[in-house]
Amino acid sequence: MKIGLLPFLLLVLQVSCITQEICDDDSQSELVARFKTIESTITSDTIMSDVSIHGIREGQSDSLLYDSVSTSIILLPLDPNLEQSRFVLNMNKQNDTLVVTHRNEVYLISYTCGFATLFNLENIGYTSLMIKDIEIKDSIVDTELLQDEEHIWIYY
């Protein structure tokens, strides 16, 4: 009877030494937008002050992404469940709405980390109270966010 117990104990010891992999990968894909000013034909980076941004998702309450910040770059989470993401930008007590149309592609990061969404930007519509133009610089938005990556430029 003691011999039958030995393989069982060895199996228990072996299983107890296996650790679960921790997921360090980010599964959130965010659109990087840089603010620019355009005067005559000269384009320059700019810092927008007192910027508040809300994300709008159907069937959910609006989510406050930025609250009265001064920034030159914003990160916008795209909706993985729809092929359109909407945001309201409030600056100097005026609102502009961005409507980002995109194709979604789900892919596996790893067994531990799960799935993420790759977005392919197709079109960006906007109201033009303050926004003069929007230019798509990189149409692929994925979870790997490089230090100098920019997807769109928003001109004021």
DOGU-300247 format. One record per residue: z, x, y of N, C-alpha, C in turn; residue in one letter. Coordinates in Angstrom, 2 decimals. Atoms other than C-alpha are relative to their C-alpha. Last residue first. Layout:
<pts>
((Z; X; Y); (Z; X; Y); (Z; X; Y); a) ...
</pts>
This chain:
<pts>
((-0.56; 0.80; -1.09); (-34.74; -7.06; 73.45); (-0.56; 0.48; 1.31); y) ((0.25; -0.42; -1.37); (-36.56; -5.77; 70.35); (0.57; -1.01; 1.00); y) ((-0.05; 1.18; -0.84); (-35.14; -6.24; 66.86); (-0.10; 0.46; 1.45); i) ((-0.38; -0.30; -1.37); (-36.21; -3.47; 64.52); (-0.04; -1.30; 0.77); w) ((0.67; 0.65; -1.12); (-36.26; -4.24; 60.80); (0.52; 0.57; 1.31); i) ((0.99; 0.94; 0.49); (-35.53; -2.54; 57.50); (-0.77; -0.68; 1.12); h) ((0.12; 1.14; -0.91); (-33.70; 0.59; 58.62); (-1.11; -0.89; -0.52); e) ((0.89; 1.10; 0.37); (-32.47; 3.35; 56.29); (0.05; -1.13; 1.04); e) ((0.87; 0.29; -1.15); (-30.93; 6.43; 57.89); (-0.96; -1.17; -0.25); d) ((-0.68; -0.20; -1.28); (-27.91; 6.81; 55.58); (-0.87; -0.41; 1.19); q) ((0.05; -1.38; -0.44); (-29.57; 5.30; 52.50); (0.57; 0.11; 1.41); l) ((0.11; -0.07; -1.45); (-28.48; 1.91; 51.21); (0.09; 1.46; 0.42); l) ((-0.12; -1.40; -0.42); (-29.18; 1.60; 47.50); (-0.26; 0.11; 1.49); e) ((-1.41; -0.38; -0.09); (-28.49; -2.08; 46.78); (0.19; 1.44; 0.45); t) ((-0.70; -0.06; 1.28); (-32.03; -3.22; 47.57); (1.42; 0.50; 0.21); d) ((-1.45; -0.05; -0.22); (-34.12; -4.32; 50.55); (0.66; -0.02; -1.38); v) ((-0.80; 0.04; 1.22); (-37.85; -3.53; 50.37); (1.48; 0.17; 0.33); i) ((-0.08; 1.37; 0.52); (-39.94; -4.48; 53.45); (0.84; -0.13; -1.28); s) ((-0.05; -0.22; 1.45); (-39.30; -1.28; 55.39); (0.24; -1.36; -0.63); d) ((0.21; -1.43; 0.20); (-40.11; -1.17; 59.13); (-0.05; 0.35; -1.49); k) ((-0.47; -0.39; 1.32); (-40.54; -4.91; 59.77); (-0.37; 1.47; -0.21); i) ((0.94; -0.79; 0.78); (-40.93; -5.42; 63.52); (0.63; 0.37; -1.33); e) ((-0.64; -0.60; 1.17); (-39.22; -8.12; 65.54); (-1.08; 0.71; -0.80); i) ((0.85; -0.21; 1.18); (-40.22; -9.16; 69.07); (0.87; 0.55; -1.13); d) ((1.40; -0.10; -0.41); (-38.89; -10.22; 72.47); (-0.94; 0.13; -1.19); k) ((0.81; -0.87; 0.84); (-35.48; -11.49; 71.34); (-1.44; -0.03; 0.50); i) ((-0.24; -1.39; -0.39); (-33.43; -12.96; 74.19); (-0.89; 0.96; -0.78); m) ((-0.76; 0.05; -1.24); (-34.34; -16.65; 74.16); (0.26; 1.41; 0.53); l) ((0.22; -1.11; -0.93); (-37.08; -16.06; 71.62); (0.71; -0.18; 1.34); s) ((0.11; 0.63; -1.31); (-36.27; -18.05; 68.52); (-0.01; 1.12; 1.02); t) ((-1.13; -0.07; -0.91); (-37.01; -16.11; 65.38); (-0.25; -0.86; 1.22); y) ((0.18; 0.88; -1.14); (-39.21; -15.91; 62.32); (1.23; 0.06; 0.87); g) ((-1.22; 0.24; -0.76); (-39.22; -12.96; 59.97); (-0.34; -0.85; 1.20); i) ((0.20; 0.44; -1.37); (-41.84; -12.76; 57.23); (1.37; -0.17; 0.67); n) ((1.36; 0.51; -0.20); (-42.36; -11.34; 53.75); (-0.26; -0.35; 1.45); e) ((0.16; 0.76; -1.25); (-39.34; -9.14; 53.09); (-1.45; -0.42; 0.17); l) ((1.23; -0.47; -0.62); (-39.10; -8.08; 49.43); (-0.24; -0.88; 1.22); n) ((0.68; 0.93; -0.89); (-35.53; -8.48; 48.20); (-1.25; 0.67; 0.55); f) ((0.91; -0.75; -0.87); (-34.02; -6.72; 45.20); (-0.77; -1.03; 0.80); l) ((1.26; 0.60; -0.44); (-31.08; -8.59; 43.71); (-0.75; 0.96; 0.90); t) ((0.14; -0.02; -1.45); (-28.23; -7.14; 41.66); (-1.36; -0.61; 0.33); a) ((1.32; 0.16; -0.61); (-27.03; -7.60; 38.09); (0.07; 0.11; 1.52); f) ((0.69; 1.27; -0.02); (-23.99; -6.38; 36.16); (-1.34; 0.06; 0.71); g) ((0.15; 0.47; -1.37); (-21.76; -3.46; 37.02); (-0.74; -1.34; 0.11); c) ((-1.29; 0.20; -0.66); (-20.46; -2.80; 33.50); (-0.16; -0.64; 1.38); t) ((-0.75; 0.99; 0.77); (-23.73; -3.28; 31.60); (1.31; -0.33; 0.71); y) ((-0.54; -0.55; 1.24); (-25.65; -1.45; 34.30); (0.78; -1.11; -0.69); s) ((-0.50; -1.30; -0.46); (-27.66; -2.18; 37.46); (0.52; 0.77; -1.20); i) ((-1.27; -0.44; 0.57); (-29.71; -4.96; 35.85); (0.36; 1.37; 0.55); l) ((0.10; -1.11; 0.95); (-32.44; -6.48; 38.02); (1.40; 0.43; -0.44); y) ((-1.29; -0.39; 0.57); (-32.98; -9.74; 39.89); (-0.23; 1.13; -0.99); v) ((0.20; -0.51; 1.35); (-36.13; -10.04; 42.02); (1.34; 0.51; -0.51); e) ((-1.18; -0.54; 0.66); (-36.14; -12.16; 45.18); (-0.36; 0.47; -1.41); n) ((0.08; 0.23; 1.44); (-39.06; -12.80; 47.51); (1.18; 0.70; -0.64); r) ((0.05; -1.13; 0.93); (-38.20; -12.96; 51.20); (-0.23; -0.49; -1.43); h) ((0.61; 0.48; 1.24); (-38.36; -15.14; 54.31); (-0.21; 1.20; -0.92); t) ((0.61; -1.07; 0.80); (-35.92; -14.12; 57.05); (-0.52; -0.61; -1.30); v) ((0.30; 0.59; 1.31); (-35.14; -16.80; 59.64); (-0.80; 1.03; -0.77); v) ((0.91; -0.77; 0.85); (-33.43; -15.33; 62.70); (-0.18; -0.74; -1.30); l) ((-0.08; 0.21; 1.44); (-31.87; -17.65; 65.29); (-1.06; 0.85; -0.69); t) ((1.30; -0.09; 0.62); (-31.21; -16.65; 68.89); (0.21; -0.16; -1.50); d) ((0.20; -0.08; 1.44); (-28.15; -17.78; 70.79); (-1.47; 0.16; -0.33); n) ((1.28; 0.59; 0.40); (-27.17; -17.11; 74.40); (-0.16; 0.22; -1.50); q) ((-0.07; 1.46; 0.00); (-23.62; -16.56; 75.64); (-1.34; -0.69; -0.23); k) ((-0.05; 0.43; -1.40); (-24.29; -12.89; 76.41); (-0.09; -1.52; 0.12); n) ((-0.19; -1.11; -0.93); (-25.25; -12.30; 72.79); (-0.05; -0.55; 1.41); m) ((-0.50; 0.43; -1.30); (-25.01; -14.75; 69.89); (0.28; 1.24; 0.84); n) ((-0.48; -1.12; -0.80); (-27.16; -14.05; 66.85); (0.41; -0.53; 1.36); l) ((-0.05; 0.30; -1.42); (-27.54; -16.93; 64.40); (0.64; 1.19; 0.70); v) ((-1.10; -0.58; -0.76); (-28.65; -15.98; 60.89); (-0.09; -0.46; 1.46); f) ((-0.03; 0.35; -1.41); (-30.84; -17.59; 58.24); (1.26; 0.57; 0.65); r) ((-1.35; -0.23; -0.52); (-31.91; -16.35; 54.81); (-0.03; -0.24; 1.50); s) ((-0.10; -0.01; -1.45); (-34.95; -17.66; 52.92); (1.46; 0.21; 0.39); q) ((1.00; -0.95; -0.47); (-36.11; -17.29; 49.34); (-0.06; 0.02; 1.53); e) ((1.13; 0.63; -0.67); (-32.94; -18.89; 48.03); (-1.00; 1.08; 0.41); l) ((0.31; 1.27; 0.66); (-30.22; -17.93; 45.57); (-1.19; -0.72; 0.59); n) ((0.69; -0.23; 1.28); (-30.00; -14.22; 46.48); (-0.42; -1.29; -0.71); p) ((-0.41; 1.01; 0.98); (-29.24; -15.02; 50.15); (-0.76; 0.21; -1.31); d) ((1.04; 0.99; 0.27); (-29.60; -11.87; 52.26); (0.46; -0.92; -1.13); l) ((0.13; 0.31; 1.43); (-26.52; -10.04; 53.55); (-1.04; -1.11; -0.21); p) ((0.06; 1.44; 0.27); (-27.14; -8.76; 57.10); (-0.19; -0.24; -1.49); l) ((0.31; 0.20; 1.42); (-26.09; -5.28; 58.18); (0.09; -1.49; -0.29); l) ((-0.73; 1.04; 0.72); (-26.19; -4.64; 61.94); (-0.48; -0.05; -1.45); i) ((0.49; 0.34; 1.35); (-27.14; -1.55; 63.92); (0.86; -1.10; -0.59); i) ((1.45; -0.21; -0.04); (-26.83; -0.71; 67.64); (-0.64; -0.38; -1.33); s) ((0.62; -0.72; 1.09); (-23.33; -2.09; 68.06); (-1.49; 0.19; 0.24); t) ((1.06; -0.76; -0.66); (-20.81; -3.55; 70.47); (-0.60; 0.91; -1.06); s) ((0.03; -1.45; 0.16); (-18.79; -6.20; 68.67); (-1.10; 0.61; 0.87); v) ((-0.09; -0.66; -1.31); (-17.88; -9.77; 69.58); (0.08; 1.52; -0.10); s) ((-0.70; 0.77; -1.02); (-17.33; -11.06; 66.02); (0.19; 0.85; 1.26); d) ((-0.43; -0.89; -1.08); (-19.74; -9.93; 63.33); (0.62; -0.85; 1.09); y) ((0.26; -1.36; 0.48); (-20.40; -11.61; 59.96); (0.44; 1.05; 1.01); l) ((0.00; -0.93; -1.12); (-18.88; -15.05; 60.67); (-0.15; 1.41; -0.56); l) ((-0.91; -1.12; 0.14); (-19.81; -17.32; 57.78); (-0.18; 0.95; 1.17); s) ((0.53; -1.23; -0.59); (-21.24; -20.78; 58.30); (1.01; 1.12; -0.15); d) ((-0.34; -0.14; -1.41); (-19.85; -23.37; 55.90); (-0.57; 1.33; 0.51); s) ((-1.21; -0.78; -0.21); (-21.73; -23.87; 52.67); (0.30; 0.06; 1.49); q) ((-1.07; 0.49; 0.86); (-24.26; -26.44; 51.45); (1.29; 0.78; 0.14); g) ((-0.03; 1.44; 0.25); (-27.16; -24.53; 52.91); (1.12; -0.36; -0.95); e) ((0.45; 0.31; 1.36); (-26.30; -21.01; 53.97); (0.17; -1.48; -0.24); r) ((0.09; 1.44; 0.27); (-26.06; -19.86; 57.60); (-0.55; -0.18; -1.41); i) ((0.94; 0.27; 1.07); (-24.82; -16.37; 58.41); (0.02; -1.48; -0.30); g) ((-0.38; 0.91; 1.07); (-23.13; -16.04; 61.78); (-1.12; -0.07; -1.03); h) ((1.05; 0.43; 0.93); (-23.48; -13.11; 64.16); (0.61; -0.88; -1.08); i) ((-0.60; 0.77; 1.09); (-21.46; -12.24; 67.26); (-1.14; -0.52; -0.86); s) ((0.87; 0.64; 0.99); (-22.60; -9.47; 69.61); (0.86; -0.73; -1.03); v) ((-0.51; 1.35; 0.20); (-20.45; -8.60; 72.67); (-0.90; -0.83; -0.93); d) ((-1.43; 0.24; -0.13); (-22.47; -5.53; 73.54); (0.31; -1.48; -0.20); s) ((-0.22; 1.36; -0.49); (-25.88; -4.51; 72.27); (1.51; -0.24; 0.04); m) ((-1.24; 0.56; 0.52); (-26.34; -0.77; 71.95); (0.18; -1.37; 0.65); i) ((-0.94; 0.58; -0.95); (-29.90; 0.34; 72.47); (1.25; -0.48; -0.73); t) ((-1.16; 0.59; 0.66); (-32.51; 2.50; 70.83); (0.93; -0.56; 1.06); d) ((-1.18; -0.85; 0.17); (-35.64; 3.07; 72.90); (1.10; -0.76; -0.73); s) ((-0.96; 0.59; 0.92); (-39.21; 1.80; 73.13); (1.18; 0.96; -0.13); t) ((-1.02; -0.93; 0.47); (-41.38; 2.68; 76.13); (1.03; -0.76; -0.83); i) ((0.40; -0.39; 1.36); (-44.58; 0.68; 76.58); (1.01; 0.96; -0.61); t) ((1.38; -0.51; -0.11); (-43.46; -1.27; 79.65); (-0.47; 0.33; -1.41); s) ((0.35; 0.17; -1.41); (-39.81; -1.79; 78.78); (-1.32; 0.73; 0.22); e) ((1.38; -0.36; -0.30); (-38.84; -2.28; 75.15); (-0.27; -0.34; 1.47); i) ((0.49; 0.60; -1.25); (-35.26; -2.29; 74.03); (-1.42; 0.49; 0.22); t) ((0.85; -0.84; -0.84); (-34.26; -1.72; 70.43); (-0.27; -0.74; 1.31); k) ((0.36; 0.57; -1.29); (-31.54; -3.10; 68.15); (-0.80; 1.02; 0.81); f) ((-0.34; -0.84; -1.16); (-31.55; -1.85; 64.57); (-0.48; -0.70; 1.26); r) ((0.77; 0.29; -1.21); (-31.46; -4.19; 61.56); (0.50; 0.88; 1.13); a) ((-0.45; -0.82; -1.13); (-30.36; -3.17; 58.06); (-0.92; -0.26; 1.18); v) ((1.09; -0.31; -0.92); (-30.80; -5.91; 55.44); (0.59; 0.78; 1.18); l) ((-0.14; 0.38; -1.40); (-28.04; -5.85; 52.84); (-1.19; 0.50; 0.82); e) ((1.16; -0.51; -0.75); (-28.19; -5.88; 49.04); (0.10; -0.51; 1.43); s) ((0.39; 0.76; -1.17); (-24.78; -6.33; 47.38); (-1.17; 0.68; 0.70); q) ((1.00; 0.97; 0.44); (-24.34; -4.98; 43.83); (-0.48; -0.88; 1.15); s) ((-0.05; 1.20; -0.81); (-22.58; -1.80; 44.91); (-1.09; -0.95; -0.48); d) ((1.23; 0.40; -0.67); (-22.18; 0.81; 42.20); (0.21; -1.30; 0.76); d) ((-0.04; -0.52; -1.37); (-18.76; 2.28; 41.41); (-1.23; -0.45; 0.78); d) ((1.25; 0.12; -0.74); (-18.29; 0.19; 38.27); (0.18; 0.49; 1.43); c) ((-0.24; 0.68; -1.27); (-15.42; 1.43; 36.14); (-1.30; 0.00; 0.79); i) ((0.68; -0.60; -1.15); (-16.20; 2.26; 32.52); (0.27; -0.83; 1.25); e) ((1.08; 0.82; -0.53); (-13.63; 0.94; 30.05); (-0.57; 0.68; 1.24); q) ((-0.28; 0.58; -1.32); (-11.58; 3.53; 28.25); (-1.21; -0.79; 0.46); t) ((1.22; 0.34; -0.70); (-11.72; 4.22; 24.51); (0.37; -0.66; 1.32); i) ((0.43; -1.14; -0.81); (-8.56; 5.93; 23.28); (-1.26; -0.30; 0.80); c) ((-0.87; -0.12; -1.16); (-6.96; 2.68; 22.06); (-0.40; 1.16; 0.91); s) ((0.34; 1.03; -0.97); (-9.94; 2.03; 19.78); (0.85; 0.14; 1.25); v) ((1.32; -0.30; -0.54); (-9.45; 5.34; 17.96); (-0.40; -1.01; 1.08); q) ((-0.10; -1.16; -0.88); (-5.71; 4.84; 17.53); (-1.35; 0.32; 0.65); l) ((-0.74; 0.42; -1.20); (-6.20; 1.33; 16.13); (0.11; 1.15; 0.99); v) ((0.90; 0.86; -0.77); (-8.86; 2.57; 13.68); (0.66; -0.44; 1.31); l) ((1.02; -0.87; -0.60); (-6.62; 5.39; 12.49); (-0.97; -0.80; 0.87); l) ((-0.63; -0.72; -1.10); (-3.76; 2.93; 11.97); (-1.00; 0.94; 0.70); l) ((-0.24; 0.96; -1.08); (-5.99; 0.65; 9.86); (0.62; 0.69; 1.21); f) ((1.27; 0.25; -0.69); (-7.26; 3.57; 7.80); (0.17; -0.98; 1.17); p) ((0.47; -1.18; -0.72); (-3.62; 4.59; 7.08); (-1.36; -0.22; 0.68); l) ((-0.47; 0.07; -1.37); (-2.35; 1.12; 6.11); (-0.53; 1.16; 0.86); l) ((0.77; 1.03; -0.68); (-4.39; 0.93; 2.93); (0.38; -0.12; 1.47); g) ((1.35; -0.54; -0.17); (-2.88; 4.23; 1.73); (-0.88; -1.00; 0.74); i) ((-0.02; -0.88; -1.15); (0.66; 2.91; 2.33); (-1.38; 0.58; 0.27); k) ((0.00; 0.82; -1.18); (0.00; 0.00; 0.00); (0.00; 0.86; 1.25); m) 
</pts>
